[in-house]
Amino acid sequence: MHKPPYSKRNKSQVRRDQLTISDLYLQGWPLSVIRDKLNARKDAIKLSEKDVWAALKALRKDWAVKALDNMDQFIQQELARIDKIETQYWAGWEASKTKTITDGCGNTRTIDMPGDSKFLDGMLKCSKQRVELLRPALNLTVNANAFTYMDMLKMHESATSAAKTNAHVVDAKYKEIG
């Protein structure tokens, strides 16, 4: 059985060789050239192409783990950003459902409004972005997200319809205050 020369080297030598293998591999050099460059060092313990391949295999595994960790961090950061934006849309939606009006005498009163549907559009976009980020991790299909999407769509349609239906009521209140 082939025992790699790695056992004959100390940790700093192994790490130095890993860095060299990584750099040369990422530059596109073949394993034979990488082996020759490693073996050309004065303090080198001779490595075979199989040894270089084993080291490269370990490096690729480490790269895959780091890539997954980075992707998890990216997804968490994006979800936090989406949550913050969605919270702002909700606050805007709630604020758009009332209007405070001051008349010429300094009297103020609050009237109910149908709400601005652009905030619902924003919430829907946030929901879609969240689903797109999580779909690969959860292996979701489009049908699994239809319920959430349909709920948001119904809210949007309801608000738009209410805004059109109640537009004359709002106009009348503005004329009344006038």
C-alpha positions in Angstrom: 0.0 0.0 0.0 1.2 3.5 -0.9 2.0 5.6 2.1 2.2 9.3 1.3 5.3 11.2 2.2 3.0 13.6 4.1 3.7 11.6 7.2 7.4 12.5 6.9 6.8 16.3 6.8 5.9 18.7 9.5 2.7 20.8 9.5 4.3 23.9 8.1 5.8 21.9 5.2 2.4 20.3 4.5 0.7 23.7 4.6 3.3 25.3 2.4 2.9 22.5 -0.2 -0.9 22.8 0.0 -0.6 26.6 -0.8 1.7 25.8 -3.7 -0.5 23.1 -5.1 -3.5 25.4 -4.7 -1.9 28.3 -6.5 -0.5 26.2 -9.4 -3.7 24.2 -9.8 -5.8 27.4 -10.0 -3.4 28.7 -12.6 -4.1 25.7 -14.7 -0.9 23.7 -14.3 -1.1 19.9 -14.8 -0.3 17.7 -11.8 3.0 16.6 -13.3 4.3 20.2 -13.4 3.0 20.9 -9.9 4.8 17.7 -8.7 8.1 18.8 -10.4 7.9 22.3 -8.9 7.3 20.9 -5.4 10.1 18.4 -5.8 12.5 21.1 -7.1 12.7 22.7 -3.7 15.9 22.2 -1.7 14.1 20.9 1.4 11.6 18.9 -0.6 10.5 15.4 0.4 9.9 13.8 -3.0 6.2 13.6 -3.9 4.6 11.5 -6.6 1.8 12.7 -8.8 -0.5 10.5 -6.7 0.6 12.4 -3.6 -0.2 15.7 -5.3 -3.5 14.3 -6.4 -4.4 13.3 -2.8 -3.4 16.8 -1.5 -5.5 18.4 -4.3 -8.5 16.2 -3.4 -8.3 17.3 0.2 -8.0 21.0 -0.9 -11.0 20.6 -3.1 -13.0 19.2 -0.2 -12.0 22.2 1.9 -13.0 24.6 -0.9 -16.4 23.0 -1.1 -17.0 23.3 2.7 -15.9 26.9 2.7 -18.1 27.7 -0.3 -21.1 26.2 1.5 -20.3 28.2 4.6 -20.0 31.4 2.6 -23.3 30.6 0.9 -25.0 30.1 4.2 -23.6 33.4 5.5 -24.7 35.2 2.3 -28.3 33.7 2.6 -28.5 34.7 6.2 -27.4 38.2 5.4 -29.8 38.5 2.5 -32.7 37.1 4.6 -32.0 39.7 7.3 -32.0 42.5 4.6 -35.3 41.2 3.1 -36.8 41.1 6.6 -35.8 44.7 7.3 -37.2 45.9 4.0 -40.4 44.0 4.5 -40.8 45.5 8.0 -40.5 48.9 6.4 -43.1 48.0 3.8 -45.5 46.8 6.5 -45.0 50.1 8.4 -45.7 52.1 5.2 -48.8 50.0 4.5 -50.2 50.7 7.9 -49.4 54.4 7.7 -51.0 54.7 4.3 -54.3 53.4 5.6 -54.9 56.7 7.5 -54.4 60.4 6.8 -54.3 63.2 9.2 -55.9 66.4 7.9 -55.6 69.9 9.4 -58.3 72.5 8.4 -57.7 76.2 8.1 -58.5 76.7 11.9 -55.8 74.3 13.1 -58.2 71.5 13.9 -56.8 68.0 12.9 -58.6 64.8 12.3 -57.7 61.4 11.0 -59.6 59.7 8.2 -59.4 56.1 7.1 -57.9 55.5 3.7 -57.8 52.3 1.6 -54.0 52.0 1.8 -51.4 52.3 -0.9 -51.0 49.1 -2.9 -47.3 49.9 -3.7 -46.5 48.7 -0.2 -48.2 45.4 -0.9 -46.2 45.1 -4.1 -43.1 45.6 -2.1 -44.1 42.9 0.4 -44.8 40.6 -2.4 -41.4 41.2 -3.9 -39.8 40.5 -0.5 -41.7 37.2 -0.3 -40.6 36.2 -3.8 -37.0 37.0 -3.0 -37.1 35.0 0.2 -38.6 32.0 -1.6 -35.9 32.3 -4.3 -33.1 32.3 -1.7 -34.6 29.4 0.2 -35.7 27.2 -2.7 -32.4 25.5 -3.3 -31.8 24.9 0.5 -35.3 23.5 1.1 -35.7 22.0 -2.4 -39.0 23.7 -2.8 -41.1 23.7 -5.9 -43.2 26.5 -7.3 -46.4 24.8 -6.1 -45.2 24.7 -2.5 -45.0 28.5 -2.6 -48.4 29.1 -4.3 -50.3 29.5 -1.1 -48.1 32.4 0.2 -48.0 34.0 -3.2 -51.8 33.7 -3.6 -52.4 35.2 -0.2 -50.3 38.2 -1.1 -51.9 38.5 -4.5 -55.4 38.5 -2.9 -54.4 41.2 -0.4 -53.0 43.3 -3.3 -56.2 42.9 -5.4 -58.4 43.6 -2.4 -56.5 46.8 -1.6 -56.5 47.9 -5.2 -60.2 47.3 -5.5 -60.9 49.1 -2.2 -58.9 52.1 -3.4 -60.9 52.3 -6.6 -64.2 51.8 -4.9 -63.6 54.2 -2.1 -61.9 56.9 -4.2 -65.1 58.9 -4.4 -65.4 58.8 -0.6 -61.9 60.1 -0.1 -62.6 62.9 -2.7 -65.8 63.8 -0.9 -63.9 64.1 2.5 -61.3 66.3 0.9 -64.0 68.6 -0.6 -65.7 68.7 2.8 -62.6 69.8 4.5 -61.7 72.0 1.7 
